[in-house]
Amino acid sequence: DGKSIFESEKLRDEYPYYISAYEYNAELPNCMTGKELFSKMRKANKYRSSSCFSLYSREYLNKIHVHFTEGVLHEDNAFSFKTIMSAERVSHVNYKCYIRRVRSASIMTKEKSFDNTYGYLTALIEIHDFLENINLDGETSNQVEAEIKNLECQLRNNYLNSRKEDNYRNRFSEIELCLLDTIIEAYESKTKGVSRKPNTKPVNNEADLIRQSWSYKVGRFITWL
């Protein structure tokens, strides 16, 4: 766990989310799988993608072949997701051993730009690719889909609120731009309650729900590209 300190009272008022963002006061088993911990934390709205709050063994990271994607922002999103979902043994320590300083002009507080949007888009692509190769139970599927929706929301908000340079959209490849527009359109359709033809294909178990969700369809679009 961790706690936040603020560079100024103005920042504290502007970003109250950080006051208790890194506190997770829950009674948990001493050891569980990564998927179990992810589900519990995500359901309590306490899953945080910042890798600063986790300790990993080099042996484990080498075993699962996970590393940070260089040259992009928000790379923690894909890294933390893949490491926790791959772990067979994890433990949560209810001790504030990390101090987060909330300051002006940081990646999270400065004006958004192309780099923020591109970072979230890259994270979504990596996560969807990773999900192609793992099995999920019903509860984990629900929480994974919730996290994907959260990242889609972050992507949309960053894109709509970012500083638009003259060549903003031209910096994406044609495939990335098509994917970006698809995700934003899908997200806005969901939030506005646009009806779609129901899927009549039977669902064999709860784990199949994520594969029939709109988020998963976007993921399949990524794979096809």
DRENPAFI-231114 format. One record per residue: residue number from 1; x, y, z of N, C-alpha, C in turn. Coordinates in steps of 0.001 Angstrom, whole numbers, m for minus. Atoms other than C-alpha are relative to their C-alpha. Layout:
// DRENPAFI-231114
  pos      npx      npy      npz     capx     capy     capz      cpx      cpy      cpz
  NUM        X        Y        Z        X        Y        Z        X        Y        Z
...
END
This chain:
// DRENPAFI-231114
  pos      npx      npy      npz     capx     capy     capz      cpx      cpy      cpz
    1      833    m1190        0        0        0        0      874     1250        0
    2     m745    m1248       m5      982     3637      m57     m884     1145      448
    3      764    m1200     m319      m76     7151      767      477     1122     m904
    4     m317    m1114      884     m117    10390    m1153      291     1254      798
    5     m247    m1332     m522     1401    13734     m306     m146      972    m1175
    6      321     m949     1057      511    16865    m2250      962     1177       27
    7     m916    m1124      143     2790    19580    m3551     m633     1294      489
    8      714    m1202     m443      108    22144    m2690    m1432     m370      353
    9     1404      213     m334    m3375    22433    m1251     m867       89    m1249
   10      734     m124     1260    m4553    23433    m4709      m75    m1353     m711
   11      m12     1318      623    m3509    20044    m6074     m843     m990      801
   12      825      878     m840    m5154    18306    m3129    m1478      197     m316
   13     1393     m285      327    m8423    20026    m3984     m343     m470    m1423
   14      250      375     1388    m8056    19288    m7710        3    m1512     m206
   15     m136     1441      181    m7164    15609    m7270     m277     m749     1303
   16      321      677    m1268    m8987    14269    m4166       83    m1523     m102
   17     m102     1453      218    m8880    10772    m5709     1249     m583      652
   18    m1273      537     m472    m5246    10410    m4636      108      m53     1517
   19      m98      m45    m1463    m5952    11032     m944       32    m1408      591
   20       44     1374     m526    m6835     7380     m317      117    m1046    m1106
   21      m36      898     1161    m6161     5841    m3728      811    m1258      234
   22     m929     1119     m137    m3402     3549    m2519     m131     m733     1327
   23      280      703    m1250    m4956     2260      692    m1001    m1122     m265
   24      903     1130      192    m6520    m1207      666      m61     m783     1305
   25      125      603    m1324    m7593    m2156     4164     m971    m1172      m64
   26      845     1181      137    m8898    m5659     3591      684    m1203      626
   27     m509     1247     m546    m8513    m8991     5327       70    m1019    m1135
   28     m191      920     1118    m7046   m11318     2710      828    m1194      437
   29     m868     1145     m294    m5469   m14780     2707     1466      374     m167
   30    m1429     m291      110    m1715   m14821     3135      534     m254    m1400
   31     m463      328     1340    m1336   m16346     m285    m1196     m344     m882
   32     1066      298      956    m3589   m16517    m3346      571      132    m1407
   33     m463     m175     1369    m3355   m16534    m7116     m120     1476     m392
   34       79    m1375      479    m2828   m13319    m9022    m1392      360     m486
   35     1351     m250      494    m6225   m13647   m10650     m962      256     1152
   36      865     m199    m1163    m7879   m13937    m7234      219     1380      617
   37     m280    m1307     m585    m6122   m10837    m5895     m481     1120     m924
   38      482     m997      951    m6863    m8881    m9063    m1509      174      116
   39     1460      m65      m65   m10563    m9752    m8833     m472      695     1262
   40      395     m611    m1271   m10808    m8783    m5165      292     1501        0
   41     m372    m1415      m11    m8968    m5501    m5627     m823      791    m1017
   42      769     m714     1032   m10781    m4572    m8852    m1447      175      435
   43     1389      m80     m458   m14171    m5338    m7310     m152     1074     1074
   44       27    m1025    m1054   m13307    m3055    m4375      463     1359     m518
   45     m499    m1229      630   m12098     m389    m6840     1337      419      589
   46    m1307     m273     m582    m8607     m697    m5358     1149     m602     m815
   47    m1090      469      861    m6666    m2287    m8212      696     1216     m595
   48     m784    m1103      527    m3859       73    m9187     1089     m576     m913
   49     m936      545      979    m1705     m465   m12255     1440      442      225
   50    m1364     m487     m223     1322     1439   m10942      877    m1114      557
   51     m880     1105     m411     4143    m1093   m10686      823      352     1229
   52     m745     m402    m1200     5728      929    m7860     m525     m684     1258
   53      622      608    m1176     3341     m835    m5483      156    m1518       32
   54     m198     1446       53     4539    m4326    m6344     1484     m344       23
   55    m1357      545       12     7673    m6373    m5772      m21    m1291     m807
   56      m79     1184      861     8687    m8991    m8349     1393     m608      103
   57    m1306      633      104    11457   m11523    m8501      429       17    m1468
   58     m516       13     1365    13677   m11326   m11567     m281    m1353     m661
   59      253     1336      534    13240   m15073   m11976    m1421     m112     m550
   60     1399       51      442     9463   m14665   m12227     m198      774    m1290
   61      172     m817     1199     9629   m11862   m14797      652     m665    m1215
   62     m649      709     1102    12090   m13853   m16915     m813    m1227     m426
   63      784     1199      293     9869   m16921   m16666    m1220      317     m859
   64     1222     m317      749     6739   m15189   m17985      269      946    m1181
   65     m408     m825     1151     8674   m12995   m20468     m821     1301      m95
   66      722    m1273      m28     7007    m9733   m19413      987     1120      289
   67     m866    m1150     m200     8755    m6397   m19682     m778     1267     m365
   68      633    m1273      343     7892    m2724   m20024      191      286    m1489
   69     m113     m461     1378     7167    m1424   m23492      704     1351       10
   70     m800    m1212      m32     9790     1215   m24109     m582     1081     m911
   71      350    m1132      839     9047     4664   m25438    m1448      430       31
   72     1402     m397      m94     5381     4949   m24388     m343      352     1448
   73      510     m304    m1328     3522     6454   m21437    m1035    m1045      414
   74     1028      894     m556     1161     4490   m19182      340    m1476     m252
   75     m422     1380      264     3201     1340   m19808     m272     m924     1179
   76      323      813    m1169     2392      180   m16260    m1290     m790     m184
   77     1306      652      132    m1139     m727   m17343      126    m1425     m535
   78     m155     1341      567     m140    m3659   m19528      938     m844      850
   79     m978      743     m791     2875    m4658   m17413     m633     m582     1263
   80      590      459    m1263      984    m4855   m14114    m1109    m1018     m235
   81     1082      942      297    m2000    m6601   m15694      567    m1374     m317
   82     m555     1291      408      122    m9328   m17272      724     m697     1151
   83     m732      630    m1094     2259    m9892   m14192     m938     m546     1068
   84      898      510    m1046     m634   m10220   m11733     m862    m1150     m515
   85      849     1055      538    m2762   m12357   m14044      763    m1295     m263
   86     m823     1192      244      137   m14761   m14648      489     m651     1282
   87     m597      466    m1251     1082   m15180   m10989     m800    m1117      643
   88      634     1108     m722      334   m18432    m9172      m30      252     1502
   89      m68     m293    m1437     1303   m17074    m5753      276     1491      195
   90     m193    m1413     m325      841   m13482    m4582     m494      252     1416
   91      459     m391    m1329      294   m11711    m1295      m97     1519       56
   92      172    m1442     m184     m977    m8277     m332      471      376     1390
   93     m524     m475    m1284      862    m6412     2436     m690     1310      345
   94      739    m1191     m422    m1305    m3912     4286      920      905      810
   95     m966     m898     m638     1516    m1508     5020      368     1094     m994
   96     m264    m1131      891     2072     1960     3557     1510      200     m148
   97    m1454      m63      181     5602     1523     2277      408      870    m1186
   98     m312     m840     1150     5364     3830     m742     m700     1343      157
   99      571    m1344      m86     4814     7589     m773      m67      589    m1402
  100      215     m595     1320     3331     9120    m3915     m113     1513      154
  101       68    m1453      m32     4019    12818    m4411     m808      484    m1198
  102      843     m548     1058     1253    14471    m6394      493     1407     m285
  103     m611    m1277      348     2857    17362    m8231     m573      513    m1321
  104      433     m580     1267     2029    19706   m11052      960     m416    m1107
  105     m800      319     1194     3266    18948   m14568      533    m1428       m7
  106     m377     1414       89     3539    15201   m13914     m774     m628    m1157
  107      690      679     1095     2367    12637   m16463    m1509        8      221
  108     1420      116     m293     m991    12392   m14684     m697     1349      177
  109      651    m1278     m285    m1585    16086   m13938      200     1057    m1083
  110     m224    m1022     1032     m198    17988   m16928    m1019     m151    m1125
  111      912       36     1136    m2163    18784   m20068      259    m1237     m850
  112     m134     1239      755    m2842    15645   m22075      451      277    m1431
  113     m535     m164     1343    m1182    15097   m25426     m111    m1323     m763
  114      m32     1217      815     m732    12541   m28182      623    m1159      761
  115     m711     1077     m693     1677    10572   m25976     m895     m726      995
  116      928      649     m938    m1048     9917   m23370     m968     m914     m737
  117      946      802      772    m3550     8717   m25943      684    m1235     m577
  118     m728     1118      611     m962     6557   m27684      375    m1043     1052
  119     m353      923    m1064      110     5042   m24357    m1162     m901      396
  120     1172      815     m357    m3417     3915   m23450     m392     m943    m1143
  121      315      857     1141    m3998     2580   m26959      949    m1192      m44
  122     m989     1077      m20     m787      547   m26762     m297    m1002     1109
  123      320      883    m1125    m1781     m835   m23351    m1189     m895     m327
  124     1175      796      358    m5184    m1963   m24642      350    m1086    m1006
  125     m412     1004      990    m3606    m3728   m27603      749    m1137      681
  126     m783     1024     m682    m1137    m5554   m25352     m880     m872      893
  127      865      761     m905    m3820    m6583   m22845     m910     m946     m779
  128      854      870      804    m6175    m7909   m25507      800    m1159     m595
  129     m849     1062      538    m3318    m9866   m27071      320    m1032     1076
  130     m293      893    m1121    m2424   m11325   m23670    m1203     m875      345
  131     1211      736     m373    m6038   m12364   m23001     m317    m1141     m955
  132      241     1066      955    m6035   m14547   m26103      529    m1343      504
  133     m721     1218     m366    m3842   m17071   m24301     m206     m444     1439
  134      243      427    m1378    m5296   m17386   m20790    m1472     m355      184
  135     1370      391     m350    m8400   m18911   m19215     m458      805     1216
  136      553     m802    m1082   m10683   m16919   m16923    m1274     m633      530
  137     1276      431     m553   m13413   m17916   m14507     m983     1160      m85
  138     1048     m992      172   m16675   m16011   m14349      266     1317      693
  139     m222    m1232     m740   m15812   m13485   m11625     1202      759     m545
  140    m1177     m665      560   m12375   m12796   m13055     m328      645    m1337
  141      416     m559     1291   m13923   m12273   m16497     m721     1325      181
  142      751    m1233     m249   m16287    m9672   m15069      931     1142      378
  143     m906    m1051     m458   m13465    m7768   m13381      992      401    m1085
  144     m867     m330     1130   m11198    m7981   m16431     m738      918     m967
  145      771     m855      903   m13951    m6530   m18578     m173     1394      594
  146      130    m1302     m650   m14440    m3752   m16021     1285      807     m147
  147    m1268     m696      145   m10745    m2915   m16208      219      459    m1438
  148     m111     m400     1406   m10813    m2880   m20010     m880     1216     m276
  149      882    m1153      177   m13780     m508   m19927      608     1254      623
  150     m660    m1126     m649   m11849     1693   m17512     1104      566     m894
  151    m1070     m459      883    m8886     1844   m19905     m564      650    m1261
  152      654     m624     1160   m11201     2566   m22829     m478     1406      352
  153      458    m1319     m457   m12656     5450   m20817     1180      963      100
  154    m1194     m834     m105    m9155     6766   m20056      499      399    m1389
  155     m414     m281     1371    m8272     6494   m23736     m875     1084     m621
  156      939     m969      576   m11381     8373   m24805      196     1377      605
  157     m133    m1292     m668   m10984    11115   m22196     1310      691     m363
  158    m1279     m591      373    m7328    11621   m23006      m29      523    m1424
  159       70     m443     1395    m8069    11829   m26705     m827     1278     m128
  160      893    m1154      132   m10949    14290   m26321      553     1246      691
  161     m485    m1141     m778    m9126    16471   m23776     1453      357     m281
  162    m1420     m242      241    m5628    16384   m25218      215     1177     m930
  163     m396    m1107      861    m3836    19211   m26921      166     m530    m1421
  164      m24      512     1366    m4361    18719   m30666      996      807     m846
  165     m935     m619      919    m1244    19568   m32634     m524     m183    m1426
  166      473       51     1389    m1669    20085   m36371       70    m1405     m585
  167     m180     1342      570     m403    16581   m37117     m404    m1096      986
  168      344      940    m1085    m2040    14880   m34100     m422    m1361     m558
  169      520     1276      506    m4017    12220   m35974      958     m635    m1014
  170     m940      542      974    m1323    11837   m38612     1131     m786      651
  171    m1071      722     m698     1052    10503   m35968     m369    m1459      264
  172      418     1395      m92    m1020     7327   m35696      161     m661    m1367
  173       50      733     1261     m622     4636   m38316    m1460     m152     m403
  174     1383      161      461    m3714     3929   m40410     m723    m1044      846
  175      613     1059     m821    m4358      752   m38398     m302      521     1399
  176      204     m541    m1343    m3901     2534   m35040    m1150      999       15
  177     1055    m1001       65    m6199     5360   m36109    m1365     m663     m156
  178     1249      742      170    m8876     2931   m37257     m416     m646     1315
  179      278      629    m1284    m8607     1095   m33948     m434     1027     1038
  180      350    m1067     m931    m8714     4327   m31934    m1443      441     m209
  181     1362     m446      301   m11887     5472   m33674    m1021    m1077      333
  182      910     1111     m309   m13451     2018   m33257     m264      m89     1497
  183      146       81    m1456   m12811     1958   m29491     m835     1162      525
  184      746    m1176     m465   m14112     5508   m28973    m1466     m103     m396
  185     1393      144      453   m17222     4837   m31059     m723    m1061      818
  186      616     1071     m785   m17886     1592   m29208     m282      454     1418
  187      193     m469    m1369   m17410     3234   m25817    m1161      978       87
  188     1072     m990      m34   m19716     6131   m26630    m1357     m642     m272
  189     1253      701      256   m22356     3751   m28001     m502     m691     1260
  190      380      678    m1237   m22303     1784   m24738     m527      990     1020
  191      400     m949    m1035   m22523     4855   m22525    m1282      738     m348
  192     1228     m682      415   m25326     6381   m24579    m1176     m964     m122
  193     1077      980       17   m27319     3155   m24465     m503     m337    m1378
  194      415      362     1354   m27384     2527   m28193     m263    m1497      m53
  195      366     1414       18   m29190     m735   m28740      679     m718    m1143
  196     m569      850     1028   m27609    m3567   m30654     m804    m1284      m70
  197      687     1265      164   m29040    m6753   m32035      534     m997     1000
  198     m502      911    m1030   m28846    m9279   m29203      685    m1206     m612
  199     m722     1196      429   m26445   m12176   m29511     m794    m1216      460
  200      849     1139     m347   m28571   m15305   m29645      798    m1275      240
  201     m828     1172     m225   m25633   m17693   m29390       32     m318     1483
  202       29      334    m1423   m25886   m19612   m26069     1372      171      655
  203    m1229     m150     m768   m23299   m18865   m23409      134    m1206      913
  204     m167     1234     m756   m21900   m22052   m21888      377      262     1449
  205     m363     m328    m1365   m20419   m20424   m18807      320     1485       84
  206     m210    m1435     m182   m19732   m17010   m17292     1277      486     m650
  207    m1265     m415      600   m16184   m16995   m18627     m163      374    m1459
  208      228     m319     1408   m17614   m16820   m22144     m570     1407     m185
  209      621    m1310      130   m19299   m13492   m21386      965     1031     m551
  210     m952    m1002      454   m16126   m11523   m21914      285     m140    m1486
  211     m262      220     1419   m15703   m13100   m25336    m1178      414     m867
  212     1157     m483      746   m19185   m11943   m26328     m249     1487      266
  213      169    m1423     m312   m18749    m8425   m24945      538      853    m1134
  214     m488     m909     1034   m18144    m5390   m27108     1495      225      156
  215    m1429     m170     m207   m14716    m4968   m25493      775    m1138     m653
  216     m704     1132      591   m13763    m8450   m26600      m55       59    m1519
  217       88     m133     1450   m15023    m7767   m30121     1048      988     m521
  218    m1057     m929      378   m12701    m4777   m30235     1350     m703       58
  219    m1235      755      m95    m9932    m7095   m29050      205     m920    m1189
  220     m104      850     1177   m10678    m9505   m31881      342      838    m1226
  221     m339     m904     1089   m10507    m6538   m34242     1495      288       14
  222    m1440     m220     m139    m7009    m5839   m32874      762    m1190     m549
  223     m685     1203      444    m5973    m9442   m33474      m68     m137    m1513
  224      162      106     1441    m7369    m9380   m37009      936      949     m735
  225     m896     m970      625    m5364    m6247   m37781     1440     m479       66
END
